Amino acid sequence: MYLGIIFGLYVLITIGIYHVLVVKLEESFGVWPWLVFLAIGLICVYLSWQSPSQALSMWWGYNAFLNLWTVKEMFDQRQRRLQKR
């Protein structure tokens, strides 16, 4: 009944967490963590594809693209940090 509201809150929270995570990881380790985000994203794509329910498929799909987008953001963050200097 409240799945949409709960999912919306989950999206809002995870986007905020991932924003901070990208900045801190790139600052501490450079861009190499992109490999971890790529692996997690691809695993989530597979799990979304294989999910028995639409709700779980949606959840896994969102997590897949959140992690895959983070790969791009890791490299963008490096550019933003270098331009800031």
MIRO-838192 format. One record per residue: x, y, z of N, C-alpha, C, CB in turn. Coordinates in Angstrom, 3 decimals, decimal comma, always signed. Glycine has a CB too. Layout:
N
       n.c1       n.c2       n.c3      ca.c1      ca.c2      ca.c3       c.c1       c.c2       c.c3      cb.c1      cb.c2      cb.c3
          X          Y          Z          X          Y          Z          X          Y          Z          X          Y          Z
...
This chain:
85
       n.c1       n.c2       n.c3      ca.c1      ca.c2      ca.c3       c.c1       c.c2       c.c3      cb.c1      cb.c2      cb.c3
     +0,805     -1,190     +0,000     +0,000     +0,000     +0,000     +0,856     +1,266     +0,000     -0,920     -0,008     +1,188
     +1,911     +1,255     +0,778     +2,798     +2,415     +0,860     +4,112     +2,196     +0,123     +3,079     +2,747     +2,308
     +4,142     +1,232     -0,760     +5,380     +0,870     -1,438     +6,000     +2,059     -2,178     +5,122     -0,267     -2,412
     +5,185     +2,860     -2,842     +5,709     +4,007     -3,582     +6,361     +5,032     -2,682     +4,611     +4,660     -4,366
     +5,750     +5,309     -1,551     +6,311     +6,284     -0,619     +7,596     +5,750     +0,000     +5,293     +6,630     +0,480
     +7,585     +4,502     +0,407     +8,776     +3,897     +0,989     +9,910     +3,864     -0,030     +8,470     +2,479     +1,494
     +9,596     +3,494     -1,255    +10,625     +3,451     -2,300    +11,145     +4,860     -2,590    +10,062     +2,807     -3,595
    +10,269     +5,840     -2,616    +10,705     +7,214     -2,835    +11,662     +7,685     -1,757     +9,512     +8,136     -2,896
    +11,376     +7,382     -0,508    +12,286     +7,725     +0,590    +13,619     +6,995     +0,451    +11,642     +7,386     +1,942
    +13,549     +5,730     +0,057    +14,770     +4,950     -0,166    +15,629     +5,592     -1,252    +14,422     +3,498     -0,553
    +15,015     +6,015     -2,338    +15,731     +6,676     -3,429    +16,396     +7,955     -2,927    +14,772     +6,993     -4,597
    +15,655     +8,771     -2,210    +16,186    +10,027     -1,692    +17,383     +9,787     -0,768    +15,091    +10,795     -0,947
    +17,266     +8,845     +0,126    +18,338     +8,556     +1,078    +19,564     +7,994     +0,365    +17,852     +7,570     +2,149
    +19,361     +7,052     -0,549    +20,520     +6,445     -1,215    +21,240     +7,432     -2,122    +20,084     +5,235     -2,025
    +20,523     +8,315     -2,778    +21,185     +9,315     -3,615    +22,054    +10,218     -2,747    +20,144    +10,154     -4,400
    +21,528    +10,628     -1,592    +22,314    +11,448     -0,679    +23,549    +10,731     -0,168    +21,467    +11,879     +0,482
    +23,381     +9,473     +0,206    +24,520     +8,687     +0,709    +25,562     +8,489     -0,384    +24,044     +7,316     +1,239
    +25,125     +8,155     -1,580    +26,065     +7,911     -2,672    +26,797     +9,187     -3,074    +25,334     +7,328     -3,877
    +26,147    +10,340     -2,970    +26,821    +11,599     -3,287    +28,015    +11,798     -2,356    +25,838    +12,794     -3,172
    +27,792    +11,635     -1,070    +28,869    +11,778     -0,090    +29,910    +10,680     -0,292    +28,309    +11,732     +1,352
    +29,459     +9,469     -0,560    +30,357     +8,335     -0,760    +31,306     +8,561     -1,929    +29,556     +7,066     -0,986
    +30,781     +9,053     -3,039    +31,617     +9,315     -4,216    +32,688    +10,346     -3,895    +30,757     +9,797     -5,396
    +32,303    +11,430     -3,239    +33,258    +12,492     -2,914    +34,350    +11,952     -1,996    +32,539    +13,690     -2,250
    +33,977    +11,257     -0,946    +34,955    +10,751     +0,027    +35,840     +9,655     -0,565    +34,237    +10,217     +1,262
    +35,248     +8,731     -1,323    +36,056     +7,659     -1,914    +37,048     +8,199     -2,931    +35,157     +6,620     -2,574
    +36,609     +9,116     -3,775    +37,515     +9,677     -4,781    +38,619    +10,477     -4,110    +36,744    +10,564     -5,777
    +38,287    +11,184     -3,077    +39,278    +11,972     -2,341    +40,319    +11,074     -1,682    +38,591    +12,838     -1,282
    +39,889     +9,946     -1,139    +40,787     +9,050     -0,405    +41,537     +8,060     -1,289    +40,006     +8,293     +0,617
    +40,864     +7,518     -2,306    +41,431     +6,408     -3,071    +41,599     +6,682     -4,561    +40,576     +5,213     -2,899
    +41,169     +7,825     -5,040    +41,191     +8,068     -6,478    +39,967     +7,434     -7,114    +42,485     +7,515     -7,116
    +40,088     +7,072     -8,380    +38,907     +6,559     -9,094    +38,810     +5,035     -9,132    +38,912     +7,076    -10,498
    +39,778     +4,312     -8,590    +39,740     +2,853     -8,735    +38,492     +2,190     -8,153    +40,944     +2,264     -8,087
    +37,793     +2,778     -7,136    +36,564     +2,116     -6,658    +35,468     +1,962     -7,713    +36,009     +2,883     -5,503
    +35,651     +2,576     -8,890    +34,643     +2,417     -9,941    +34,449     +0,949    -10,281    +35,044     +3,200    -11,198
    +35,500     +0,140    -10,134    +35,385     -1,288    -10,436    +34,396     -1,983     -9,504    +36,751     -1,960    -10,336
    +34,396     -1,596     -8,253    +33,474     -2,173     -7,277    +32,036     -1,785     -7,632    +33,830     -1,701     -5,838
    +31,835     -0,492     -7,955    +30,491     -0,042     -8,323    +30,012     -0,720     -9,605    +30,468     +1,484     -8,495
    +30,915     -0,927    -10,548    +30,542     -1,628    -11,781    +30,107     -3,062    -11,474    +31,720     -1,631    -12,783
    +30,877     -3,757    -10,651    +30,535     -5,143    -10,306    +29,193     -5,214     -9,584    +31,636     -5,767     -9,431
    +28,988     -4,330     -8,614    +27,715     -4,312     -7,889    +26,563     -3,997     -8,847    +27,757     -3,275     -6,738
    +26,773     -3,030     -9,734    +25,737     -2,666    -10,697    +25,362     -3,819    -11,608    +26,192     -1,496    -11,528
    +26,355     -4,534    -12,112    +26,068     -5,658    -13,005    +25,382     -6,802    -12,274    +27,350     -6,158    -13,650
    +25,778     -7,039    -11,035    +25,112     -8,077    -10,237    +23,650     -7,696    -10,008    +25,840     -8,282     -8,875
    +23,411     -6,420     -9,715    +22,037     -5,959     -9,495    +21,195     -6,037    -10,769    +22,045     -4,526     -8,970
    +21,811     -5,776    -11,925    +21,087     -5,934    -13,195    +20,634     -7,376    -13,346    +21,975     -5,514    -14,402
    +21,545     -8,305    -13,087    +21,210     -9,724    -13,196    +20,093    -10,101    -12,218    +22,457    -10,589    -12,937
    +20,225     -9,636    -10,968    +19,206     -9,964     -9,970    +17,850     -9,347    -10,318    +19,654     -9,488     -8,589
    +17,857     -8,161    -10,894    +16,608     -7,548    -11,326    +15,958     -8,360    -12,434    +16,851     -6,119    -11,796
    +16,781     -8,809    -13,346    +16,292     -9,601    -14,480    +15,712    -10,939    -14,014    +17,426     -9,844    -15,489
    +16,323    -11,517    -12,984    +15,913    -12,835    -12,501    +14,888    -12,782    -11,372    +17,116    -13,593    -12,038
    +14,520    -11,608    -10,936    +13,635    -11,461     -9,779    +12,239    -12,023    -10,049    +13,531     -9,993     -9,385
    +11,683    -12,726     -9,073    +10,351    -13,311     -9,266     +9,199    -12,315     -9,125    +10,154    -14,420     -8,286
     +9,452    -11,160     -8,496     +8,352    -10,200     -8,319     +8,726     -8,850     -8,919     +8,000    -10,038     -6,819
     +7,711     -8,094     -9,287     +7,958     -6,782     -9,882     +8,559     -5,811     -8,873     +6,665     -6,207    -10,445
     +8,137     -5,884     -7,629     +8,669     -4,982     -6,604    +10,155     -5,226     -6,394     +7,910     -5,159     -5,279
    +10,542     -6,483     -6,299    +11,970     -6,795     -6,135    +12,763     -6,434     -7,386    +12,159     -8,285     -5,810
    +12,191     -6,670     -8,537    +12,845     -6,312     -9,786    +13,087     -4,808     -9,855    +12,006     -6,772    -10,983
    +12,095     -4,032     -9,435    +12,238     -2,577     -9,402    +13,347     -2,171     -8,441    +10,913     -1,912     -8,996
    +13,378     -2,775     -7,264    +14,383     -2,452     -6,254    +15,783     -2,791     -6,756    +14,093     -3,204     -4,946
    +15,956     -3,991     -7,294    +17,263     -4,383     -7,833    +17,650     -3,511     -9,027    +17,251     -5,864     -8,245
    +16,690     -3,184     -9,874    +16,966     -2,342    -11,036    +17,417     -0,952    -10,632    +15,740     -2,245    -11,916
    +16,747     -0,370     -9,657    +17,174     +0,941     -9,170    +18,598     +0,872     -8,635    +16,219     +1,453     -8,077
    +18,888     -0,137     -7,805    +20,237     -0,276     -7,249    +21,274     -0,511     -8,338    +20,278     -1,419     -6,243
    +20,878     -1,220     -9,386    +21,786     -1,450    -10,506    +22,197     -0,131    -11,147    +21,133     -2,366    -11,548
    +21,224     +0,679    -11,484    +21,543     +1,921    -12,183    +22,131     +2,979    -11,256    +20,305     +2,466    -12,852
    +21,819     +2,905     -9,973    +22,478     +3,782     -9,003    +23,978     +3,498     -8,990    +21,876     +3,590     -7,583
    +24,340     +2,230     -8,958    +25,756     +1,860     -8,938    +26,426     +2,100    -10,279    +25,912     +0,406     -8,543
    +25,736     +1,840    -11,368    +26,330     +2,082    -12,680    +26,527     +3,579    -12,923    +25,451     +1,475    -13,786
    +25,613     +4,401    -12,476    +25,765     +5,853    -12,606    +26,933     +6,336    -11,753    +24,460     +6,581    -12,195
    +27,167     +5,674    -10,628    +28,268     +6,048     -9,742    +29,617     +5,846    -10,421    +28,208     +5,235     -8,448
    +29,717     +4,899    -11,329    +30,955     +4,723    -12,097    +31,281     +6,027    -12,829    +30,824     +3,536    -13,110
    +30,306     +6,588    -13,508    +30,492     +7,861    -14,219    +30,831     +8,979    -13,241    +29,226     +8,227    -15,020
    +30,130     +9,012    -12,127    +30,331    +10,080    -11,151    +31,715    +10,034    -10,519    +29,278     +9,998    -10,073
    +32,302     +8,848    -10,388    +33,665     +8,756     -9,843    +34,638     +9,545    -10,725    +34,116     +7,269     -9,734
    +34,513     +9,392    -12,032    +35,406    +10,097    -12,951    +35,060    +11,586    -13,037    +35,339     +9,463    -14,344
    +33,774    +11,899    -12,980    +33,368    +13,313    -12,971    +33,860    +14,019    -11,717    +31,841    +13,435    -13,072
    +33,835    +13,319    -10,589    +34,296    +13,913     -9,337    +35,782    +14,239     -9,410    +34,018    +12,970     -8,159
    +36,543    +13,359    -10,040    +37,981    +13,647    -10,205    +38,168    +14,923    -11,007    +38,710    +12,466    -10,903
    +37,413    +15,098    -12,075    +37,517    +16,309    -12,883    +37,110    +17,556    -12,096    +36,653    +16,180    -14,130
    +36,053    +17,428    -11,318    +35,607    +18,572    -10,499    +36,678    +18,945     -9,482    +34,276    +18,244     -9,773
    +37,287    +17,941     -8,857    +38,315    +18,206     -7,852    +39,540    +18,836     -8,475    +38,702    +16,926     -7,133
    +39,945    +18,364     -9,659    +41,128    +18,930    -10,320    +40,869    +20,351    -10,812    +41,556    +18,044    -11,494
    +39,664    +20,635    -11,262    +39,334    +21,991    -11,720    +39,256    +22,977    -10,559    +38,008    +21,984    -12,481
    +38,967    +22,464     -9,384    +38,835    +23,302     -8,206    +40,191    +23,872     -7,777    +38,208    +22,506     -7,063
    +41,257    +23,165     -8,067    +42,601    +23,578     -7,655    +43,065    +24,780     -8,361    +43,573    +22,498     -7,869
